[in-house]
């Protein structure tokens, strides 16, 4: 999965380098942004530990987000961003461990409203997700013990919307929402539905 993330990021940087600033309209910009991200899983799945079956669900968590966008014209832009959050994993009412949620996402943004002080955009997205291992550490309830569960990388389509509020010529407050249709893929066993909604809020530098 790490190789996939490096490959996608390298491809995005290569595209930006080949196009260069001259490929973009004079009144548009590159944007680099970062800040906190809030991850809220929207689904869960039944799974069996030993003889006990219950629902497994990743919990809401705040992490961080970093990304950039290049605008081709007044309407279209390509955005690449990375999110990292460590989520608790619950089995029924018991927290059994934690797992990393690390999607690298490409989005084709349609800037529907674009002024000097206000920019609203929506678009489809595609994400490569690295979950990392599920680090189990539970006591009580139906699960005991401490170990790791291996996971596989996953990918999924989604949809995003965003809003920038300008603070002068080069800075902006930026925020957005993205839905990703993706499962937590286990090395052994059925996948766990997650389908997270990711909210972000940060500061952008535009040039």
C-alpha positions as CSV (number, residue, x, y, z in Angstrom):
1,X,0.0,0.0,0.0
2,X,2.9,2.4,0.8
3,X,4.2,1.8,-2.8
4,X,0.7,2.7,-4.2
5,X,0.6,5.9,-2.2
6,X,4.1,6.9,-3.3
7,X,3.2,6.1,-6.9
8,X,0.0,8.2,-6.9
9,X,1.7,11.1,-5.3
10,X,4.7,10.9,-7.6
11,X,2.3,10.8,-10.6
12,X,0.4,13.9,-9.4
13,X,3.6,15.8,-8.8
14,X,4.9,14.8,-12.3
15,X,1.7,16.0,-13.9
16,X,1.9,19.3,-12.1
17,X,5.6,19.7,-13.1
18,X,4.9,18.9,-16.8
19,X,2.0,21.3,-17.0
20,X,3.6,24.0,-15.1
21,X,2.0,27.3,-14.2
22,X,1.7,28.3,-17.9
23,X,-0.9,25.5,-18.4
24,X,-3.3,27.1,-16.0
25,X,-5.4,30.2,-16.6
26,X,-3.8,33.4,-15.5
27,X,-6.7,34.1,-13.1
28,X,-6.5,30.7,-11.4
29,X,-4.0,29.2,-9.0
30,X,-2.3,26.4,-7.2
31,X,-3.5,25.8,-3.7
32,X,-1.7,24.1,-0.8
33,X,-3.7,23.5,2.4
34,X,-3.6,21.6,5.7
35,X,-5.4,21.2,9.0
36,X,-7.5,18.8,11.1
37,X,-9.8,16.2,9.6
38,X,-12.8,14.5,11.2
39,X,-13.5,10.9,10.1
40,X,-17.0,9.5,10.7
41,X,-17.6,5.9,9.6
42,X,-21.2,5.5,8.2
43,X,-21.5,1.6,8.3
44,X,-20.6,-1.5,10.3
45,X,-20.5,-5.3,9.7
46,X,-21.2,-8.5,11.7
47,X,-18.1,-10.6,12.4
48,X,-17.4,-13.6,14.6
49,X,-14.7,-14.0,17.3
50,X,-14.6,-17.6,18.4
51,X,-18.3,-18.4,18.9
52,X,-19.5,-14.8,19.4
53,X,-21.0,-12.8,16.6
54,X,-21.5,-9.0,16.9
55,X,-21.0,-5.9,14.9
56,X,-17.6,-4.4,14.3
57,X,-17.4,-0.6,13.7
58,X,-14.6,1.9,13.4
59,X,-15.3,5.0,15.6
60,X,-15.3,8.7,14.9
61,X,-11.9,10.3,15.2
62,X,-10.0,13.5,14.5
63,X,-6.8,13.3,12.5
64,X,-5.0,15.6,10.0
65,X,-5.2,16.4,6.3
66,X,-2.7,17.8,3.8
67,X,-3.3,18.5,0.1
68,X,-2.9,20.6,-3.0
69,X,-4.9,21.6,-6.1
70,X,-4.0,22.9,-9.5
71,X,-6.7,24.8,-11.5
72,X,-6.8,24.4,-15.3
73,X,-9.4,27.1,-15.9
74,X,-12.3,28.8,-14.1
75,X,-14.3,25.5,-13.9
76,X,-11.9,22.5,-13.5
77,X,-9.2,21.6,-11.0
78,X,-7.3,18.4,-9.9
79,X,-6.9,18.0,-6.2
80,X,-4.6,15.5,-4.4
81,X,-4.9,15.1,-0.6
82,X,-3.8,12.8,2.2
83,X,-5.6,12.1,5.5
84,X,-4.3,10.2,8.6
85,X,-6.4,9.3,11.6
86,X,-6.1,6.5,14.2
87,X,-9.6,5.1,14.9
88,X,-10.8,2.9,17.8
89,X,-12.4,-0.4,16.6
90,X,-15.5,-1.6,18.5
91,X,-16.9,-5.1,18.7
92,X,-20.4,-4.6,20.0
93,X,-20.0,-2.4,23.1
94,X,-16.3,-3.3,23.6
95,X,-13.4,-1.3,22.2
96,X,-11.1,-4.1,21.0
97,X,-8.2,-2.1,19.5
98,X,-7.3,0.6,17.0
99,X,-6.4,0.9,13.3
100,X,-5.0,3.6,11.1
101,X,-7.1,5.2,8.3
102,X,-4.8,6.7,5.7
103,X,-6.5,7.5,2.3
104,X,-4.6,9.2,-0.5
105,X,-7.3,10.7,-2.8
106,X,-7.5,12.3,-6.2
107,X,-10.5,14.5,-6.9
108,X,-11.7,16.3,-10.1
109,X,-13.2,19.5,-8.8
110,X,-15.9,21.5,-10.6
111,X,-15.8,25.1,-9.3
112,X,-19.4,26.1,-9.6
113,X,-19.1,29.4,-7.8
114,X,-15.8,31.2,-8.0
115,X,-15.2,34.8,-6.9
116,X,-12.2,36.6,-5.2
117,X,-13.6,35.9,-1.8
118,X,-15.7,32.8,-2.2
119,X,-15.1,29.5,-4.0
120,X,-17.5,26.5,-3.9
121,X,-16.7,23.2,-5.7
122,X,-17.8,19.6,-6.0
123,X,-16.5,16.5,-7.8
124,X,-15.9,12.8,-8.0
125,X,-13.0,11.3,-6.2
126,X,-11.0,8.1,-6.1
127,X,-9.0,6.9,-3.0
128,X,-6.3,4.4,-2.1
129,X,-6.7,3.5,1.5
130,X,-4.1,2.0,3.9
131,X,-5.7,0.7,7.1
132,X,-2.5,-0.6,8.8
133,X,-2.9,-3.5,11.2
134,X,-5.7,-3.6,13.7
135,X,-3.9,-3.6,17.1
136,X,-6.1,-5.6,19.4
137,X,-6.0,-4.8,23.1
138,X,-9.3,-5.8,24.8
139,X,-10.4,-7.0,28.2
140,X,-13.9,-7.7,29.5
141,X,-17.0,-8.2,27.3
142,X,-16.8,-10.9,24.7
143,X,-13.1,-10.4,23.6
144,X,-9.9,-10.8,25.6
145,X,-6.3,-10.8,24.8
146,X,-3.8,-8.7,22.8
147,X,-2.6,-9.3,19.2
148,X,-2.7,-7.9,15.7
149,X,-5.1,-8.5,12.8
150,X,-3.5,-7.9,9.3
151,X,-5.3,-5.8,6.7
152,X,-5.0,-5.2,3.0
153,X,-5.1,-1.9,1.2
154,X,-8.3,-1.0,-0.4
155,X,-9.7,1.5,-2.9
156,X,-13.0,3.1,-3.6
157,X,-14.9,5.9,-5.4
158,X,-16.4,8.8,-3.6
159,X,-17.8,12.3,-3.9
160,X,-16.6,15.6,-2.4
161,X,-17.5,19.2,-1.9
162,X,-15.5,22.1,-0.6
163,X,-15.6,25.8,0.2
164,X,-12.8,28.4,0.4
165,X,-13.3,31.8,2.0
166,X,-10.5,34.2,0.9
167,X,-8.4,36.2,3.3
168,X,-6.6,38.5,1.0
169,X,-4.8,37.6,-2.1
170,X,-2.9,34.5,-1.0
171,X,-4.6,33.0,2.0
172,X,-8.0,31.4,2.6
173,X,-10.0,29.4,5.2
174,X,-10.9,26.1,3.5
175,X,-13.3,23.3,4.5
176,X,-14.9,20.3,2.8
177,X,-16.7,17.0,3.1
178,X,-15.9,13.7,1.3
179,X,-17.7,10.4,1.2
180,X,-15.6,7.3,0.4
181,X,-17.3,4.0,-0.5
182,X,-14.6,1.6,0.9
183,X,-14.4,-1.4,3.2
184,X,-11.7,-2.3,5.8
185,X,-10.2,-5.4,4.1
186,X,-8.9,-8.1,6.4
187,X,-6.1,-10.5,5.3
188,X,-8.2,-13.3,6.6
189,X,-12.0,-13.0,7.0
190,X,-14.7,-10.9,5.4
191,X,-14.3,-7.2,4.8
192,X,-15.8,-4.7,7.3
193,X,-18.0,-2.0,5.9
194,X,-16.8,1.5,6.8
195,X,-17.9,4.0,4.1
196,X,-16.5,7.0,6.0
197,X,-17.5,10.6,5.7
198,X,-14.4,12.8,6.1
199,X,-14.7,16.5,7.1
200,X,-11.8,18.9,6.9
201,X,-11.1,22.4,8.0
202,X,-7.8,24.2,7.5
203,X,-5.8,27.1,6.1
204,X,-4.9,27.4,2.4
205,X,-2.0,29.2,0.7
206,X,-2.9,30.1,-2.9
207,X,-0.6,31.3,-5.6
